[in-house]
Amino acid sequence: MTRMYCQIFLALLPLSTLFSLPTLGQSYQKIHDKAILVDTHNDILSSSIQNGFDMEKDLTGKTASDLDRFKKGGVDVQIFSIFCDDRYGVGRAFARANQEIDTLYAVAARNPGKMEIVTDPAGLERAVKHHRLAAMMGVEGGHMIENNMDYLDSFYKRGVRYMTLTWNNSTPWATSAMEETSHAYMVTPYGLTDRGKKIVQHMNELGMLVDLSHVGEKTFWDAIHTTTKPVLVSHSSVYALCPVFRNLKDDQIKAIGQNGGVIQVNFYSGFLDSTYPKKLATFMARHKKEIDSMETAHTTEYTIHEYLAKAYPREAASLRPPLSLLIDHIDYIAKMIGVDHVGLGSDFDGIESAPQQLDDVTTYPLITRELLKRGYSAADVEKILGGNFIRVFKANTP
Ligand SMILES: [Zn+2]
């Protein structure tokens, strides 16, 4: 903003706004600290195992998350994603997921003063009261139960409290957003099969939240008509603002409102900013030779993006949308179905780019500040930061 525009802008501000700005500066941190902040999706567990990182150490500069930085950002409840991709098929995926669960339990056992694995709302509230990170688990992809209901029971017994019906890959009982929309896969969407409906019903009985991030539209509608409990969308954003395959369309958003569920907005630049793919493609084209050499080594697309973001930080930073765009997605959902149905599912450490200023898990207070600036009350902000998720968690707990 140039000086001239700045002066005009200040002249246009009502006096009350000018006086309330310093108050906002002092109070947003207080409101942030008082709220229970729940983030429903973070990939530090699987990515740290893959890269040999230890989240008990200071990983600043290497990752977006570690135990001490969760504390600095005021994160009270973190749901860790239990994840392996579709290269882990039947015979391997369940075992791999269990190794990740083992690791989280080991981290918790070594850090009893800092964190605690919680499995019910009472445990969550207890951990928060004692200023320990309430660590929860969500299985990101139905392929990890290997089409075996006993494995679903086993995950529940080990403390997993949500399962994303699909990741980008479909299961024999549910089609994913990626495979329902991409011609490359040539999958005729089948949504939830009868088996899939039984799985959703069993999740309802257990008290395992049905997570509809990543699922195809057909699966979405079948699941929303099957579930008897409010659903979770752990890390997805708004299609109308950024039309990508796994964002939610307006009719889906409305259905979640009617279901009493909650949409936790994903921070990924590519799911927030419709101009991001073009900017990313230009960036990638500039470094094509380097990418080609990595692709021969069977590296995943995410690893390539992450590598380039670290190798060329200034270029990568120029691709990031403003923080206000994340707030636009939250605002869109709140205006459409009410402030009771939206929250935060950052996807940190599973994404290589988030909006400007949202560099890591210490930056959540900036979201609180932006929400207050948009006119949300402290009570609204508390709902968005975590109250809404906790309501849905309680409604699912037998
Ligand atoms: Zn995901």
Boltz pocket constraint, residues with backbone or C-beta under 6 A from the ligand:
constraints:
  - pocket:
      binder: B
      contacts: [[A, 140], [A, 214], [A, 235], [A, 350]]
      max_distance: 6.0
